[in-house]
């Protein structure tokens, strides 16, 4: 059986990119939900932990906050993948073009 490290290296870069940033988002969600439960604003943390004698509502809150934070993290990381503006544009040109209208002759048809 392959080792976990080798399987991770063989995973496509895009999948690794998404998984790493999703994990960061879920980690931030764990910190956020933990802080929320510890702060217990207006008794909401007590209600979440004591609802019907189990902790499922807190887990569901963490999961959906993790989806949100993970999506934001992936989106922000994707937006930051673009080229840096300090590099000149590709193609050797200056990147500035003047738009000049060109007249196009059109014949009118009768209906």
Secondary structure, DSSP 8 states (H G I E B T S, - for coil): ---HHHHHHHS-HHHHHHHHHHHHHHHHHHHHHHHHHHHTGGGHHHHHHHGGGSSHHHHHHHHHHHHHHHHHHHHHHHHTTS--TTS--TTSS-S----------------
